[in-house]
Amino acid sequence: MDVSASAHAAALWVGLHLVLLLALSVLVVRQRRKHRVTLGDGGVPALAQASRAFGNATEYVPSAMVAVAVLALVGAPTVLIHVIGFVLLVGRVLHAVGLSRSGGASALRAIGVLATWLAFIAAAVALLFYAIP
């Protein structure tokens, strides 16, 4: 079976984003164990922040990874898949770090959201481009 370079690129970014989700999940579990909270955030700011960092990533990453996979299926250039995957990963990491440092507004959170949105826009435009025969 011949697997295209685009599929390999998509596999890389899906794999890296799964590692990110796992890492964020582990941070939530660590906070739960530390503060002995089994459900919700127990009013513990650090747990609430860790939970939101994980939750926010799970709100964005799955749909973006579907977009990356579909771009690979339609034979989009490998560089496009790498750019979208990279920008999204950087955005999600920056957002998570910013949120873990403060529950309020922060430059890292803002940059993270902006990078995430740029990745989404690039993916959407590319998908629409490839949708037109």
LOBATI-975422 format. One line per 3 residues: for each residue x, y, z of N, C-alpha, C, CB. Coordinates in pm, whole numbers, plus 32768, in hexadecimal, padded with zeros to 4 digits. Glycine has a CB too. Layout:
<nodes>
X Y Z X Y Z X Y Z X Y Z | ...
</nodes>
This chain:
<nodes>
8054 7F8A 8000 8000 8000 8000 8059 807D 8000 7FA0 8000 807A | 803C 80D9 7FA8 8089 8154 7F9C 8048 81C1 7FF0 8095 8180 7F08 | 808E 81EC 8056 805B 8255 80AD 80A1 82D6 8086 8071 8232 8144
8052 833B 806C 808A 83BA 803E 80D4 8404 80AD 801D 8413 8006 | 8129 845F 8085 8170 84B4 80E5 810E 8506 8138 81D3 8510 809C | 809F 852C 80FA 8038 8578 8144 8000 8526 81B7 7FC7 85A2 80E6
7FEB 84A5 819F 7FB7 844F 8209 801C 8441 827A 7F93 83C4 81D1 | 809B 8437 8258 8103 8430 82BF 8107 84B1 8310 818D 8415 827F | 80F9 8522 82CD 80F7 85A3 8313 807F 85A9 8371 80F4 8618 82AE
800B 857F 8340 7F93 857F 8394 7FA6 8523 840C 7F18 8553 8343 | 7FE2 84AF 83F7 7FFA 8452 8465 8053 8492 84CF 803A 83D0 8431 | 80B8 84DB 84A5 8111 851F 8503 80C2 857F 855B 817F 856B 84B8
8072 85D5 851E 802C 863C 856A 7FBC 8604 85BE 7FF5 86A5 850D | 7F77 85A0 858D 7F10 855F 85E0 7F53 851F 8659 7EC0 84F5 858E | 7FC2 84DB 8643 800A 849D 86B1 803A 8502 8717 807E 8450 867D
8074 8570 86E9 80A5 85D8 8746 8032 8618 8795 80F2 8643 86F8 | 7FC2 862D 8753 7F50 8668 8799 7F15 8606 87FE 7EE5 8694 8736 | 7F1A 8585 87E1 7EEF 8522 8844 7F4A 8525 88BE 7EED 8496 8807
7FCC 8534 88A8 802B 853F 8917 800A 85BB 896A 80BF 8545 88E3 | 7FEC 862A 8928 7FC6 86A4 896F 7F4A 868C 89C5 7FAD 8718 890C | 7EE3 864E 898B 7E69 8634 89D8 7E86 85D9 8A4F 7DFE 85F4 897E
7ED9 8576 8A3B 7EFE 851C 8AA9 7F47 8569 8B17 7F55 84A8 8A76 | 7FA5 85BE 8AF0 7FF0 860D 8B52 7F92 8668 8BA1 805D 8660 8B0D | 7F36 86AA 8B5E 7ED8 8701 8BA3 7E7D 86B2 8C00 7E83 874F 8B3D
7E57 863A 8BD6 7E07 85E2 8C2A 7E52 85B8 8CA8 7DDD 8567 8BDC | 7ED1 8598 8C98 7F23 8573 8D0B 7F2C 85E7 8D6E 7FB1 8549 8CDE | 7F36 8661 8D3D 7F3B 86D5 8D96 7EBA 86E3 8DE6 7F54 8755 8D45
7E49 86C4 8DAA 7DCA 86C7 8DF2 7DCA 865C 8E5F 7D52 86B2 8D92 | 7DF2 85E3 8E3C 7DF4 8575 8E9D 7E51 8596 8F12 7E20 84F1 8E58 | 7EC4 85D0 8EF4 7F22 85F5 8F5F 7EE3 865A 8FBF 7FA4 8630 8F23
7E9D 86BC 8F88 7E5A 871F 8FDE 7DE9 86DE 902F 7E22 8792 8F88 | 7D9F 8683 8FF2 7D34 863D 9039 7D6D 85EE 90AE 7CE8 85DF 8FDA | 7DD9 85A6 9095 7E15 8556 9100 7E51 85AF 916D 7E83 84FA 90C6
7E93 8618 9144 7ED2 8673 91A4 7E6B 86B0 9203 7F1D 86E2 915B | 7DF9 86D7 91CB 7D93 871B 921A 7D20 86BF 9244 7D5C 8791 91CC | 7D2C 8640 9222 7CC7 85DB 9248 7C3B 8602 921B 7CC8 85C6 92E1
7C33 8626 919B 7BB3 864C 915F 7B93 85E3 90F5 7BB8 86DD 9121 | 7B20 85A2 9103 7AFC 8538 90A3 7A9C 8568 9036 7ABE 84C4 90EC | 7A52 85D1 9051 79F1 8601 8FEF 79F0 8699 8FF0 7963 85C8 900C
79EC 86D4 8F7B 79EE 8766 8F72 7A77 879D 8F94 7985 87A2 8FCF | 7A7A 881A 8FBF 7AFC 8856 8FE0 7B0D 886E 9076 7B0C 88D9 8F96 | 7AA5 884F 90C6 7AB0 885D 9156 7ACF 88EA 9184 7B18 8801 9188
7ABC 894B 912E 7ADD 89D5 9152 7B72 89F1 9154 7AA3 89F5 91D8 | 7BC1 8995 911D 7C53 89A4 911B 7C7B 89E7 9098 7C9B 8918 912C | 7CAD 8A62 909D 7CCE 8AAA 9022 7D2F 8A5D 8FC6 7D0A 8B2F 9044
7D95 8A20 8FFE 7DF6 89D7 8FAA 7DB3 8963 8F61 7E6B 89A3 8FFF | 7D56 8920 8FA2 7D0E 88B2 8F62 7CAE 88E7 8EF7 7CC0 885F 8FCA | 7C6B 8955 8F16 7C11 8992 8EB3 7C60 89BB 8E37 7BC9 8A0D 8EF0
7CD5 89F5 8E4A 7D28 8A20 8DD9 7D58 89A8 8D88 7DA0 8A73 8E0A | 7D86 8940 8DCA 7DB4 88C8 8D84 7D41 8888 8D37 7DF2 8862 8DE6 | 7CCD 8883 8D76 7C58 8848 8D34 7C2F 8897 8CBA 7BE3 883F 8D96
7C34 891C 8CC5 7C0F 896E 8C52 7C76 8967 8BE2 7BFC 89FF 8C7D | 7CF5 895C 8C06 7D5C 894F 8B9E 7D44 88CE 8B50 7DEB 894F 8BDC | 7D28 8861 8B97 7D0A 87E2 8B54 7C87 87ED 8B06 7D01 876F 8BBA
7C20 8822 8B47 7B9E 882E 8B05 7BA4 8885 8A89 7B38 8867 8B66 | 7BEB 88F3 8A91 7BF5 894B 8A1E 7C3C 8905 89AA 7C3E 89CC 8A43 | 7CA5 88BC 89CA 7CEC 8872 8960 7C91 8809 8921 7D6B 882F 8999
7C41 87C7 8974 7BE8 8760 893C 7B76 879D 88EB 7BAF 8709 89AB | 7B5F 881C 88FD 7AFA 8860 88AD 7B2F 8884 8822 7ACA 88DE 88F5 | 7BAF 889B 8816 7BE9 88C6 8798 7C34 8858 874B 7C46 8937 87B0
7C81 8809 8790 7CDC 87AB 874D 7C94 8744 86F7 7D30 8764 87B3 | 7C2A 8702 8727 7BEE 8699 86D2 7BC0 86C9 8649 7B79 865D 871A | 7B7B 873B 8644 7B4C 876A 85C1 7BC0 8793 8568 7AEB 87E0 85D2
7C28 87CC 85A3 7C9D 87F1 8554 7CE3 8775 851D 7CFF 8844 85A9 | 7CE7 870A 856B 7D29 8690 853C 7CD7 864C 84CF 7D3E 862F 85B1 | 7C53 865A 84D5 7C00 8629 8466 7C23 8678 83E8 7B68 8637 8487
7C31 86FA 83F5 7C55 874D 8383 7CDC 8724 834A 7C58 87E1 83AB | 7D3D 870B 83A1 7DC3 86E1 8374 7DB9 865B 832B 7E24 86D6 83ED | 7D6C 85FF 8360 7D5D 857C 8321 7D1A 8587 8298 7D0C 851E 837B
7CB4 85DA 8290 7C70 85EC 820E 7CCD 862F 81AB 7BED 863F 821F | 7D1B 868F 81D7 7D7C 86CE 817D 7DDD 8665 8147 7DC9 873F 81C4 | 7E07 8609 819C 7E5F 859E 816D 7E17 8546 8107 7E91 8549 81E3
7D99 8529 8120 7D4B 84D3 80C5 7D3C 8512 803A 7CC1 84B8 8100 | 7D31 8595 8036 7D1F 85D8 7FB4 7DA4 85FA 7F74 7CCD 8656 7FC4 | 7E11 85D3 7FB5 7E94 85E7 7F7A 7ECB 8674 7F86 7E90 85C3 7EEC
7EA6 86B9 7FF0 7EDC 8740 8006 7F73 8739 8018 7E9A 8783 8083 | 7FB7 87A3 7FF6 8049 87A2 8006 8073 8787 8097 8083 8828 7FD7 | 80DC 873B 80A4 810F 8717 8127 8130 8793 8179 818A 86BF 811B
816A 87F7 813A 818F 8870 8183 8115 88B4 81C0 81D9 88D1 8127 | 80A4 88B1 817B 8029 88EC 81AF 7FFD 88A2 822D 7FB9 88E9 8145 | 8001 8820 822A 7FDB 87D0 829E 803A 87EC 8313 7FDB 873A 827B
80BB 87F6 82F5 811C 8814 835E 8105 889F 839B 81AB 8809 8327 | 80E9 8901 8348 80D3 8989 837B 8057 898B 83D5 80C2 89ED 8306 | 7FEA 8950 83A7 7F6F 894F 83F7 7F85 8904 847A 7EFB 890F 83A7
7FC3 8890 8472 7FDD 8841 84EA 8036 888A 854C 801B 87BD 84C6 | 809F 88C8 8519 80FE 8910 856F 80BC 8989 85B2 8177 893E 851D | 8076 89D9 8563 8037 8A52 859A 7FD0 8A2B 8603 7FF5 8AA6 8529
7F83 89C4 85E9 7F20 8998 864A 7F63 8966 86CA 7EC8 8929 860E | 7FCB 8915 86BD 800E 88DF 8733 804B 8950 8786 807A 887B 870A | 808E 89AD 8746 80C8 8A1E 878E 8059 8A6E 87D3 8119 8A7A 872E
7FED 8A84 878C 7F7D 8ACE 87C6 7F42 8A89 883F 7F12 8AE1 875F | 7F2F 8A08 8836 7EF4 89BE 88A7 7F54 89B9 891D 7ED1 892F 887B | 7FD6 89AB 8904 8037 89A9 8971 803D 8A32 89B5 80C4 8981 893D
8045 8A9C 8965 8049 8B23 899E 7FCB 8B40 89F0 8058 8B8C 892F | 7F59 8B19 89BC 7EDC 8B2F 8A04 7EDE 8AE3 8A89 7E64 8B04 89AE | 7F06 8A66 8A86 7F09 8A15 8B01 7F6B 8A4D 8B67 7F2F 8984 8ADF
7FE0 8A78 8B3A 8042 8AB2 8B97 800A 8B34 8BD1 80CA 8ACC 8B4F | 7FD2 8B88 8B7D 7F99 8C06 8BAD 7F2A 8BEF 8C11 7F67 8C58 8B3A | 7ED4 8B8E 8BF6 7E65 8B70 8C51 7E97 8B33 8CD3 7E02 8B12 8C0D
7F00 8AE3 8CCC 7F34 8AA5 8D46 7F77 8B0A 8DA2 7F97 8A36 8D23 | 7FA5 8B77 8D69 7FE6 8BDF 8DBB 7F82 8C40 8DF8 804A 8C2D 8D67 | 7F11 8C53 8DB5 7EAE 8CB3 8DE7 7E26 8C90 8DAE 7ED6 8D43 8DC1
7DC1 8C9A 8E03 7D38 8C84 8DD6 7D01 8CFB 8D89 7CDF 8C65 8E4B | 7D47 8D6B 8D91 7D1A 8DE3 8D4D 7D57 8DEE 8CC2 7D3D 8E5E 8D9E | 7D40 8E5F 8C85 7D76 8E79 8C00 7E0E 8E7D 8C06 7D3D 8EFE 8BC6
7E4E 8E4A 8B9D 7EE0 8E50 8B96 7F0B 8E55 8B04 7F20 8DD6 8BDD | 7F83 8E86 8AEE 7FB7 8E90 8A66 7FC6 8E06 8A28 803F 8ED9 8A65 | 7FF5 8DA3 8A75 8006 8D1C 8A3E 7F81 8CDF 8A15 804B 8CC2 8AA4
7F1B 8CF4 8A66 7E97 8CC1 8A41 7E66 8D03 89C1 7E32 8CD8 8AB3 | 7E76 8D85 89B8 7E47 8DCE 8942 7E91 8DA2 88C4 7E58 8E65 8956 | 7F14 8D95 88CF 7F64 8D67 885C 7F3B 8CD9 8836 7FFC 8D6E 887B
7F24 8C86 889C 7EFA 8BFC 8884 7E76 8BF4 883A 7EEF 8BB1 8906 | 7E17 8C45 8862 7D95 8C47 881E 7DA5 8C7A 878F 7D2F 8CA1 886B | 7DF3 8CE2 877E 7E0A 8D19 86F9 7E4A 8CB0 869D 7E63 8D96 8701
7EAF 8C6A 86CF 7EF0 8C02 867E 7E8D 8B92 865D 7F6A 8BC8 86C9 | 7E3C 8B6D 86BD 7DD7 8B05 86A5 7D77 8B31 8637 7D89 8AE6 8726 | 7D46 8BAA 8642 7CEA 8BDD 85DD 7D2B 8BE7 8554 7CB4 8C64 8607
7DAA 8C0E 854F 7DF1 8C15 84CF 7DFB 8B89 8490 7E7E 8C52 84E1 | 7E19 8B25 84E2 7E1F 8A9C 84B0 7D97 8A71 847B 7E4F 8A3B 851F | 7D2D 8A92 84C3 7CA5 8A6F 8497 7C83 8AB5 8413 7C3D 8A95 8503
7CA4 8B34 8409 7C87 8B7F 838E 7CD3 8B43 8319 7CAA 8C14 839F | 7D54 8B27 832D 7DA4 8AEC 82C2 7D6B 8A66 8297 7E37 8ADC 82EE | 7D46 8A14 82F8 7D0E 8991 82D8 7C89 899F 828F 7CFB 893E 8357
7C34 89F9 82BD 7BB1 8A0C 827D 7BC0 8A3D 81EE 7B5D 8A70 82CE | 7C17 8A9E 81D9 7C2C 8AD3 8152 7C64 8A65 80F7 7C8C 8B4D 8154 | 7CC4 8A1A 8128 7CFF 89AE 80D9 7C97 8944 80B8 7D76 896F 8123
7C47 891E 811A 7BE0 88B8 8101 7B7B 88E9 809A 7B97 8894 8185 | 7B53 8967 80A5 7AF5 899D 8043 7B34 89A2 7FB8 7AC5 8A29 806D | 7BB4 89C4 7FB2 7BFC 89C5 7F32 7BFD 8939 7EF4 7C8C 89F8 7F46
7C1D 88D4 7F43 7C22 884B 7F11 7B98 8811 7EF7 7C6B 87F5 7F71 | 7B30 884D 7F2F 7AA8 881B 7F19 7A74 8840 7E8F 7A4A 8851 7F83 | 7AAE 88A7 7E53 7A81 88D4 7DCE 7AC9 8883 7D63 7A9A 896E 7DBA
7A7E 8837 7D15 7ABF 87E2 7CAE 7B01 8832 7C3F 7A5A 8784 7C71
</nodes>
